[in-house]
Amino acid sequence: QDTTNQLVENDDFDLVFYKRMGVKGACYATIVTECNVIYAIQTVGNGHNDAIIALDKQTADTLWVLPDQGATTNYKRYGDLLFYNSRDRLAALDIRSGTKLWQFSGQPYGDGILGDYTFGNNQVFAFINFGDKWKSQDSMFLFSIDPQSGNSELKHKMYTRDRQGYRPFIQGAVYWQHP
């Protein structure tokens, strides 16, 4: 039975545009802003090496392309910045220009693996894990990071010995402040 005449207009959603980009691959993220639509795309044969592409929200013209970001995940917007996991590091880019501002992996303490991150008190809080990526993350450090500059400050350290041998791999981070 054809039910198209029974469809109700939904004010919560709008089709921004439809554009055939001529790119064969998988889209791993779509971020709609007031000025553009940003996509993370892994092209066929590129092997876990995503490009981040912004199209103008009104015309669908390509505004900027940030190629070769590695396997990207965990996209979150904070103001005019887009944060994401790029090659196990926290990366920040300007949504208007596509300029990658910084990336962070736990230096100067070591080259760690991003567990998760959240925002609070005008800072980014990132959990960076150290140790063998697949076997034994033996420590997790919490850093406070300035969103614009990427300057960081170590806030807390946690080790497997602090958790009766369990790996301190934090995911699902939220910011909470006691009232």
mmCIF file of the C-alpha atoms, coordinates in Angstrom:
data_MODEL
# 
_entry.id   MODEL 
# 
loop_
_atom_site.group_PDB 
_atom_site.id 
_atom_site.type_symbol 
_atom_site.label_atom_id 
_atom_site.label_alt_id 
_atom_site.label_comp_id 
_atom_site.label_asym_id 
_atom_site.label_entity_id 
_atom_site.label_seq_id 
_atom_site.pdbx_PDB_ins_code 
_atom_site.Cartn_x 
_atom_site.Cartn_y 
_atom_site.Cartn_z 
_atom_site.occupancy 
_atom_site.B_iso_or_equiv 
_atom_site.pdbx_formal_charge 
_atom_site.auth_seq_id 
_atom_site.auth_comp_id 
_atom_site.auth_asym_id 
_atom_site.auth_atom_id 
_atom_site.pdbx_PDB_model_num 
ATOM 1   C CA . GLN A 1 1   ? 0.000  0.000  0.000  1.00 0.00 ? 1   GLN A CA 1 
ATOM 2   C CA . ASP A 1 2   ? 1.305  3.419  -0.957 1.00 0.00 ? 2   ASP A CA 1 
ATOM 3   C CA . THR A 1 3   ? 1.466  5.644  2.125  1.00 0.00 ? 3   THR A CA 1 
ATOM 4   C CA . THR A 1 4   ? 3.299  8.639  0.613  1.00 0.00 ? 4   THR A CA 1 
ATOM 5   C CA . ASN A 1 5   ? 0.194  10.821 0.801  1.00 0.00 ? 5   ASN A CA 1 
ATOM 6   C CA . GLN A 1 6   ? 0.087  10.187 4.572  1.00 0.00 ? 6   GLN A CA 1 
ATOM 7   C CA . LEU A 1 7   ? 3.611  11.505 5.249  1.00 0.00 ? 7   LEU A CA 1 
ATOM 8   C CA . VAL A 1 8   ? 3.780  14.383 7.701  1.00 0.00 ? 8   VAL A CA 1 
ATOM 9   C CA . GLU A 1 9   ? 6.242  17.217 7.275  1.00 0.00 ? 9   GLU A CA 1 
ATOM 10  C CA . ASN A 1 10  ? 8.944  16.963 9.955  1.00 0.00 ? 10  ASN A CA 1 
ATOM 11  C CA . ASP A 1 11  ? 10.291 20.293 11.179 1.00 0.00 ? 11  ASP A CA 1 
ATOM 12  C CA . ASP A 1 12  ? 13.207 18.628 13.005 1.00 0.00 ? 12  ASP A CA 1 
ATOM 13  C CA . PHE A 1 13  ? 15.067 17.540 9.872  1.00 0.00 ? 13  PHE A CA 1 
ATOM 14  C CA . ASP A 1 14  ? 16.083 19.222 6.614  1.00 0.00 ? 14  ASP A CA 1 
ATOM 15  C CA . LEU A 1 15  ? 17.768 17.786 3.554  1.00 0.00 ? 15  LEU A CA 1 
ATOM 16  C CA . VAL A 1 16  ? 20.802 20.033 3.295  1.00 0.00 ? 16  VAL A CA 1 
ATOM 17  C CA . PHE A 1 17  ? 21.750 18.910 -0.223 1.00 0.00 ? 17  PHE A CA 1 
ATOM 18  C CA . TYR A 1 18  ? 22.400 15.852 -2.283 1.00 0.00 ? 18  TYR A CA 1 
ATOM 19  C CA . LYS A 1 19  ? 25.600 15.736 -4.298 1.00 0.00 ? 19  LYS A CA 1 
ATOM 20  C CA . ARG A 1 20  ? 27.213 12.843 -6.080 1.00 0.00 ? 20  ARG A CA 1 
ATOM 21  C CA . MET A 1 21  ? 30.884 13.432 -5.319 1.00 0.00 ? 21  MET A CA 1 
ATOM 22  C CA . GLY A 1 22  ? 32.321 10.805 -7.652 1.00 0.00 ? 22  GLY A CA 1 
ATOM 23  C CA . VAL A 1 23  ? 34.356 9.362  -4.779 1.00 0.00 ? 23  VAL A CA 1 
ATOM 24  C CA . LYS A 1 24  ? 34.218 5.622  -4.161 1.00 0.00 ? 24  LYS A CA 1 
ATOM 25  C CA . GLY A 1 25  ? 34.546 4.864  -0.480 1.00 0.00 ? 25  GLY A CA 1 
ATOM 26  C CA . ALA A 1 26  ? 32.890 4.961  2.905  1.00 0.00 ? 26  ALA A CA 1 
ATOM 27  C CA . CYS A 1 27  ? 31.727 8.011  4.819  1.00 0.00 ? 27  CYS A CA 1 
ATOM 28  C CA . TYR A 1 28  ? 32.625 7.634  8.500  1.00 0.00 ? 28  TYR A CA 1 
ATOM 29  C CA . ALA A 1 29  ? 31.291 10.938 9.827  1.00 0.00 ? 29  ALA A CA 1 
ATOM 30  C CA . THR A 1 30  ? 29.026 13.817 8.842  1.00 0.00 ? 30  THR A CA 1 
ATOM 31  C CA . ILE A 1 31  ? 29.143 17.056 10.817 1.00 0.00 ? 31  ILE A CA 1 
ATOM 32  C CA . VAL A 1 32  ? 26.691 19.818 9.887  1.00 0.00 ? 32  VAL A CA 1 
ATOM 33  C CA . THR A 1 33  ? 27.653 23.333 10.998 1.00 0.00 ? 33  THR A CA 1 
ATOM 34  C CA . GLU A 1 34  ? 26.029 26.680 10.329 1.00 0.00 ? 34  GLU A CA 1 
ATOM 35  C CA . CYS A 1 35  ? 28.430 27.327 7.407  1.00 0.00 ? 35  CYS A CA 1 
ATOM 36  C CA . ASN A 1 36  ? 29.369 23.933 5.981  1.00 0.00 ? 36  ASN A CA 1 
ATOM 37  C CA . VAL A 1 37  ? 28.925 20.183 6.002  1.00 0.00 ? 37  VAL A CA 1 
ATOM 38  C CA . ILE A 1 38  ? 32.032 18.194 6.918  1.00 0.00 ? 38  ILE A CA 1 
ATOM 39  C CA . TYR A 1 39  ? 32.612 14.578 5.902  1.00 0.00 ? 39  TYR A CA 1 
ATOM 40  C CA . ALA A 1 40  ? 35.261 12.035 6.863  1.00 0.00 ? 40  ALA A CA 1 
ATOM 41  C CA . ILE A 1 41  ? 35.702 9.750  3.875  1.00 0.00 ? 41  ILE A CA 1 
ATOM 42  C CA . GLN A 1 42  ? 37.904 6.710  3.368  1.00 0.00 ? 42  GLN A CA 1 
ATOM 43  C CA . THR A 1 43  ? 38.346 6.194  -0.351 1.00 0.00 ? 43  THR A CA 1 
ATOM 44  C CA . VAL A 1 44  ? 38.562 2.700  -1.812 1.00 0.00 ? 44  VAL A CA 1 
ATOM 45  C CA . GLY A 1 45  ? 42.119 1.392  -1.790 1.00 0.00 ? 45  GLY A CA 1 
ATOM 46  C CA . ASN A 1 46  ? 43.372 4.074  0.585  1.00 0.00 ? 46  ASN A CA 1 
ATOM 47  C CA . GLY A 1 47  ? 43.623 1.666  3.532  1.00 0.00 ? 47  GLY A CA 1 
ATOM 48  C CA . HIS A 1 48  ? 42.500 3.397  6.736  1.00 0.00 ? 48  HIS A CA 1 
ATOM 49  C CA . ASN A 1 49  ? 43.608 6.828  5.593  1.00 0.00 ? 49  ASN A CA 1 
ATOM 50  C CA . ASP A 1 50  ? 40.649 9.198  5.726  1.00 0.00 ? 50  ASP A CA 1 
ATOM 51  C CA . ALA A 1 51  ? 40.216 12.601 4.134  1.00 0.00 ? 51  ALA A CA 1 
ATOM 52  C CA . ILE A 1 52  ? 38.133 15.277 5.829  1.00 0.00 ? 52  ILE A CA 1 
ATOM 53  C CA . ILE A 1 53  ? 36.170 17.360 3.349  1.00 0.00 ? 53  ILE A CA 1 
ATOM 54  C CA . ALA A 1 54  ? 33.977 20.436 3.842  1.00 0.00 ? 54  ALA A CA 1 
ATOM 55  C CA . LEU A 1 55  ? 31.254 21.457 1.418  1.00 0.00 ? 55  LEU A CA 1 
ATOM 56  C CA . ASP A 1 56  ? 29.469 24.797 1.426  1.00 0.00 ? 56  ASP A CA 1 
ATOM 57  C CA . LYS A 1 57  ? 26.087 24.301 3.071  1.00 0.00 ? 57  LYS A CA 1 
ATOM 58  C CA . GLN A 1 58  ? 24.214 26.383 0.478  1.00 0.00 ? 58  GLN A CA 1 
ATOM 59  C CA . THR A 1 59  ? 25.984 25.572 -2.814 1.00 0.00 ? 59  THR A CA 1 
ATOM 60  C CA . ALA A 1 60  ? 27.655 22.180 -2.120 1.00 0.00 ? 60  ALA A CA 1 
ATOM 61  C CA . ASP A 1 61  ? 30.924 23.599 -3.481 1.00 0.00 ? 61  ASP A CA 1 
ATOM 62  C CA . THR A 1 62  ? 34.066 22.092 -1.954 1.00 0.00 ? 62  THR A CA 1 
ATOM 63  C CA . LEU A 1 63  ? 35.494 24.547 0.589  1.00 0.00 ? 63  LEU A CA 1 
ATOM 64  C CA . TRP A 1 64  ? 38.527 22.609 1.780  1.00 0.00 ? 64  TRP A CA 1 
ATOM 65  C CA . VAL A 1 65  ? 40.047 19.131 1.910  1.00 0.00 ? 65  VAL A CA 1 
ATOM 66  C CA . LEU A 1 66  ? 42.329 17.778 4.626  1.00 0.00 ? 66  LEU A CA 1 
ATOM 67  C CA . PRO A 1 67  ? 43.804 14.539 3.173  1.00 0.00 ? 67  PRO A CA 1 
ATOM 68  C CA . ASP A 1 68  ? 45.634 11.620 4.793  1.00 0.00 ? 68  ASP A CA 1 
ATOM 69  C CA . GLN A 1 69  ? 44.391 11.836 8.393  1.00 0.00 ? 69  GLN A CA 1 
ATOM 70  C CA . GLY A 1 70  ? 44.760 8.123  9.114  1.00 0.00 ? 70  GLY A CA 1 
ATOM 71  C CA . ALA A 1 71  ? 41.823 6.149  10.468 1.00 0.00 ? 71  ALA A CA 1 
ATOM 72  C CA . THR A 1 72  ? 39.654 8.822  12.081 1.00 0.00 ? 72  THR A CA 1 
ATOM 73  C CA . THR A 1 73  ? 36.954 8.401  14.751 1.00 0.00 ? 73  THR A CA 1 
ATOM 74  C CA . ASN A 1 74  ? 35.214 10.110 17.668 1.00 0.00 ? 74  ASN A CA 1 
ATOM 75  C CA . TYR A 1 75  ? 34.244 13.475 16.157 1.00 0.00 ? 75  TYR A CA 1 
ATOM 76  C CA . LYS A 1 76  ? 33.075 16.216 18.523 1.00 0.00 ? 76  LYS A CA 1 
ATOM 77  C CA . ARG A 1 77  ? 32.510 19.889 17.821 1.00 0.00 ? 77  ARG A CA 1 
ATOM 78  C CA . TYR A 1 78  ? 33.385 22.591 20.337 1.00 0.00 ? 78  TYR A CA 1 
ATOM 79  C CA . GLY A 1 79  ? 32.689 26.135 19.089 1.00 0.00 ? 79  GLY A CA 1 
ATOM 80  C CA . ASP A 1 80  ? 34.392 26.637 15.731 1.00 0.00 ? 80  ASP A CA 1 
ATOM 81  C CA . LEU A 1 81  ? 36.714 23.679 16.298 1.00 0.00 ? 81  LEU A CA 1 
ATOM 82  C CA . LEU A 1 82  ? 36.283 20.051 15.355 1.00 0.00 ? 82  LEU A CA 1 
ATOM 83  C CA . PHE A 1 83  ? 38.074 17.462 17.473 1.00 0.00 ? 83  PHE A CA 1 
ATOM 84  C CA . TYR A 1 84  ? 38.675 13.881 16.394 1.00 0.00 ? 84  TYR A CA 1 
ATOM 85  C CA . ASN A 1 85  ? 40.877 10.837 16.892 1.00 0.00 ? 85  ASN A CA 1 
ATOM 86  C CA . SER A 1 86  ? 43.517 10.741 14.150 1.00 0.00 ? 86  SER A CA 1 
ATOM 87  C CA . ARG A 1 87  ? 46.075 7.932  14.274 1.00 0.00 ? 87  ARG A CA 1 
ATOM 88  C CA . ASP A 1 88  ? 45.358 7.446  18.021 1.00 0.00 ? 88  ASP A CA 1 
ATOM 89  C CA . ARG A 1 89  ? 46.004 11.145 18.714 1.00 0.00 ? 89  ARG A CA 1 
ATOM 90  C CA . LEU A 1 90  ? 43.600 13.925 19.587 1.00 0.00 ? 90  LEU A CA 1 
ATOM 91  C CA . ALA A 1 91  ? 43.475 16.398 16.700 1.00 0.00 ? 91  ALA A CA 1 
ATOM 92  C CA . ALA A 1 92  ? 41.820 19.823 16.444 1.00 0.00 ? 92  ALA A CA 1 
ATOM 93  C CA . LEU A 1 93  ? 40.884 21.689 13.276 1.00 0.00 ? 93  LEU A CA 1 
ATOM 94  C CA . ASP A 1 94  ? 39.183 24.963 12.430 1.00 0.00 ? 94  ASP A CA 1 
ATOM 95  C CA . ILE A 1 95  ? 35.797 24.153 10.839 1.00 0.00 ? 95  ILE A CA 1 
ATOM 96  C CA . ARG A 1 96  ? 35.826 27.269 8.648  1.00 0.00 ? 96  ARG A CA 1 
ATOM 97  C CA . SER A 1 97  ? 39.302 27.028 7.109  1.00 0.00 ? 97  SER A CA 1 
ATOM 98  C CA . GLY A 1 98  ? 40.094 23.325 7.486  1.00 0.00 ? 98  GLY A CA 1 
ATOM 99  C CA . THR A 1 99  ? 43.381 24.219 9.137  1.00 0.00 ? 99  THR A CA 1 
ATOM 100 C CA . LYS A 1 100 ? 44.627 21.501 11.456 1.00 0.00 ? 100 LYS A CA 1 
ATOM 101 C CA . LEU A 1 101 ? 45.613 23.430 14.582 1.00 0.00 ? 101 LEU A CA 1 
ATOM 102 C CA . TRP A 1 102 ? 47.327 20.717 16.608 1.00 0.00 ? 102 TRP A CA 1 
ATOM 103 C CA . GLN A 1 103 ? 47.394 17.064 17.596 1.00 0.00 ? 103 GLN A CA 1 
ATOM 104 C CA . PHE A 1 104 ? 48.263 15.545 20.949 1.00 0.00 ? 104 PHE A CA 1 
ATOM 105 C CA . SER A 1 105 ? 49.517 12.116 22.030 1.00 0.00 ? 105 SER A CA 1 
ATOM 106 C CA . GLY A 1 106 ? 50.746 12.709 25.584 1.00 0.00 ? 106 GLY A CA 1 
ATOM 107 C CA . GLN A 1 107 ? 54.058 14.421 24.986 1.00 0.00 ? 107 GLN A CA 1 
ATOM 108 C CA . PRO A 1 108 ? 56.405 15.062 26.718 1.00 0.00 ? 108 PRO A CA 1 
ATOM 109 C CA . TYR A 1 109 ? 55.476 11.993 28.811 1.00 0.00 ? 109 TYR A CA 1 
ATOM 110 C CA . GLY A 1 110 ? 55.485 9.626  25.854 1.00 0.00 ? 110 GLY A CA 1 
ATOM 111 C CA . ASP A 1 111 ? 53.678 8.698  22.673 1.00 0.00 ? 111 ASP A CA 1 
ATOM 112 C CA . GLY A 1 112 ? 50.355 7.409  23.981 1.00 0.00 ? 112 GLY A CA 1 
ATOM 113 C CA . ILE A 1 113 ? 47.021 6.310  22.582 1.00 0.00 ? 113 ILE A CA 1 
ATOM 114 C CA . LEU A 1 114 ? 43.912 8.472  22.893 1.00 0.00 ? 114 LEU A CA 1 
ATOM 115 C CA . GLY A 1 115 ? 41.303 6.720  25.035 1.00 0.00 ? 115 GLY A CA 1 
ATOM 116 C CA . ASP A 1 116 ? 38.595 9.386  25.079 1.00 0.00 ? 116 ASP A CA 1 
ATOM 117 C CA . TYR A 1 117 ? 38.094 13.110 25.610 1.00 0.00 ? 117 TYR A CA 1 
ATOM 118 C CA . THR A 1 118 ? 35.465 15.531 26.817 1.00 0.00 ? 118 THR A CA 1 
ATOM 119 C CA . PHE A 1 119 ? 34.991 19.276 27.314 1.00 0.00 ? 119 PHE A CA 1 
ATOM 120 C CA . GLY A 1 120 ? 34.521 21.321 30.470 1.00 0.00 ? 120 GLY A CA 1 
ATOM 121 C CA . ASN A 1 121 ? 35.561 24.592 32.076 1.00 0.00 ? 121 ASN A CA 1 
ATOM 122 C CA . ASN A 1 122 ? 36.771 25.901 28.667 1.00 0.00 ? 122 ASN A CA 1 
ATOM 123 C CA . GLN A 1 123 ? 39.242 23.014 28.382 1.00 0.00 ? 123 GLN A CA 1 
ATOM 124 C CA . VAL A 1 124 ? 39.530 19.673 26.626 1.00 0.00 ? 124 VAL A CA 1 
ATOM 125 C CA . PHE A 1 125 ? 40.189 16.777 28.996 1.00 0.00 ? 125 PHE A CA 1 
ATOM 126 C CA . ALA A 1 126 ? 41.918 13.879 27.249 1.00 0.00 ? 126 ALA A CA 1 
ATOM 127 C CA . PHE A 1 127 ? 42.662 10.414 28.588 1.00 0.00 ? 127 PHE A CA 1 
ATOM 128 C CA . ILE A 1 128 ? 45.898 9.120  27.050 1.00 0.00 ? 128 ILE A CA 1 
ATOM 129 C CA . ASN A 1 129 ? 46.919 5.490  27.530 1.00 0.00 ? 129 ASN A CA 1 
ATOM 130 C CA . PHE A 1 130 ? 50.515 4.293  27.633 1.00 0.00 ? 130 PHE A CA 1 
ATOM 131 C CA . GLY A 1 131 ? 51.922 0.819  27.188 1.00 0.00 ? 131 GLY A CA 1 
ATOM 132 C CA . ASP A 1 132 ? 51.398 -1.801 24.498 1.00 0.00 ? 132 ASP A CA 1 
ATOM 133 C CA . LYS A 1 133 ? 48.389 -0.839 22.378 1.00 0.00 ? 133 LYS A CA 1 
ATOM 134 C CA . TRP A 1 134 ? 46.904 -4.335 22.103 1.00 0.00 ? 134 TRP A CA 1 
ATOM 135 C CA . LYS A 1 135 ? 48.049 -6.092 25.268 1.00 0.00 ? 135 LYS A CA 1 
ATOM 136 C CA . SER A 1 136 ? 48.735 -4.100 28.378 1.00 0.00 ? 136 SER A CA 1 
ATOM 137 C CA . GLN A 1 137 ? 47.995 -0.423 28.676 1.00 0.00 ? 137 GLN A CA 1 
ATOM 138 C CA . ASP A 1 138 ? 49.681 -0.097 32.036 1.00 0.00 ? 138 ASP A CA 1 
ATOM 139 C CA . SER A 1 139 ? 48.907 3.559  32.658 1.00 0.00 ? 139 SER A CA 1 
ATOM 140 C CA . MET A 1 140 ? 46.430 6.289  31.805 1.00 0.00 ? 140 MET A CA 1 
ATOM 141 C CA . PHE A 1 141 ? 47.161 10.006 32.133 1.00 0.00 ? 141 PHE A CA 1 
ATOM 142 C CA . LEU A 1 142 ? 44.497 12.709 32.211 1.00 0.00 ? 142 LEU A CA 1 
ATOM 143 C CA . PHE A 1 143 ? 45.506 15.961 30.510 1.00 0.00 ? 143 PHE A CA 1 
ATOM 144 C CA . SER A 1 144 ? 43.831 19.359 30.450 1.00 0.00 ? 144 SER A CA 1 
ATOM 145 C CA . ILE A 1 145 ? 44.336 20.938 27.020 1.00 0.00 ? 145 ILE A CA 1 
ATOM 146 C CA . ASP A 1 146 ? 43.686 24.472 25.784 1.00 0.00 ? 146 ASP A CA 1 
ATOM 147 C CA . PRO A 1 147 ? 41.320 24.014 22.784 1.00 0.00 ? 147 PRO A CA 1 
ATOM 148 C CA . GLN A 1 148 ? 42.932 26.770 20.677 1.00 0.00 ? 148 GLN A CA 1 
ATOM 149 C CA . SER A 1 149 ? 46.647 26.316 21.314 1.00 0.00 ? 149 SER A CA 1 
ATOM 150 C CA . GLY A 1 150 ? 46.897 22.646 22.239 1.00 0.00 ? 150 GLY A CA 1 
ATOM 151 C CA . ASN A 1 151 ? 48.969 23.505 25.313 1.00 0.00 ? 151 ASN A CA 1 
ATOM 152 C CA . SER A 1 152 ? 48.525 20.761 27.889 1.00 0.00 ? 152 SER A CA 1 
ATOM 153 C CA . GLU A 1 153 ? 48.845 20.189 31.600 1.00 0.00 ? 153 GLU A CA 1 
ATOM 154 C CA . LEU A 1 154 ? 49.030 16.797 33.296 1.00 0.00 ? 154 LEU A CA 1 
ATOM 155 C CA . LYS A 1 155 ? 46.178 16.447 35.809 1.00 0.00 ? 155 LYS A CA 1 
ATOM 156 C CA . HIS A 1 156 ? 46.154 12.814 36.953 1.00 0.00 ? 156 HIS A CA 1 
ATOM 157 C CA . LYS A 1 157 ? 47.986 9.478  36.529 1.00 0.00 ? 157 LYS A CA 1 
ATOM 158 C CA . MET A 1 158 ? 46.470 6.026  36.970 1.00 0.00 ? 158 MET A CA 1 
ATOM 159 C CA . TYR A 1 159 ? 48.293 2.681  36.747 1.00 0.00 ? 159 TYR A CA 1 
ATOM 160 C CA . THR A 1 160 ? 47.238 -0.970 36.568 1.00 0.00 ? 160 THR A CA 1 
ATOM 161 C CA . ARG A 1 161 ? 48.524 -1.395 40.128 1.00 0.00 ? 161 ARG A CA 1 
ATOM 162 C CA . ASP A 1 162 ? 46.024 1.317  41.215 1.00 0.00 ? 162 ASP A CA 1 
ATOM 163 C CA . ARG A 1 163 ? 43.194 -0.796 39.786 1.00 0.00 ? 163 ARG A CA 1 
ATOM 164 C CA . GLN A 1 164 ? 44.122 -4.293 41.021 1.00 0.00 ? 164 GLN A CA 1 
ATOM 165 C CA . GLY A 1 165 ? 45.718 -5.119 37.659 1.00 0.00 ? 165 GLY A CA 1 
ATOM 166 C CA . TYR A 1 166 ? 42.851 -3.941 35.428 1.00 0.00 ? 166 TYR A CA 1 
ATOM 167 C CA . ARG A 1 167 ? 43.795 -1.851 32.422 1.00 0.00 ? 167 ARG A CA 1 
ATOM 168 C CA . PRO A 1 168 ? 43.007 1.838  32.956 1.00 0.00 ? 168 PRO A CA 1 
ATOM 169 C CA . PHE A 1 169 ? 41.485 2.406  29.503 1.00 0.00 ? 169 PHE A CA 1 
ATOM 170 C CA . ILE A 1 170 ? 38.904 5.200  29.903 1.00 0.00 ? 170 ILE A CA 1 
ATOM 171 C CA . GLN A 1 171 ? 36.069 5.600  27.386 1.00 0.00 ? 171 GLN A CA 1 
ATOM 172 C CA . GLY A 1 172 ? 32.745 7.437  27.651 1.00 0.00 ? 172 GLY A CA 1 
ATOM 173 C CA . ALA A 1 173 ? 34.290 10.413 29.419 1.00 0.00 ? 173 ALA A CA 1 
ATOM 174 C CA . VAL A 1 174 ? 31.998 13.161 30.730 1.00 0.00 ? 174 VAL A CA 1 
ATOM 175 C CA . TYR A 1 175 ? 32.810 16.344 32.602 1.00 0.00 ? 175 TYR A CA 1 
ATOM 176 C CA . TRP A 1 176 ? 31.186 16.797 35.992 1.00 0.00 ? 176 TRP A CA 1 
ATOM 177 C CA . GLN A 1 177 ? 31.901 19.457 38.568 1.00 0.00 ? 177 GLN A CA 1 
ATOM 178 C CA . HIS A 1 178 ? 30.650 19.285 42.136 1.00 0.00 ? 178 HIS A CA 1 
ATOM 179 C CA . PRO A 1 179 ? 28.091 22.043 42.743 1.00 0.00 ? 179 PRO A CA 1 
# 
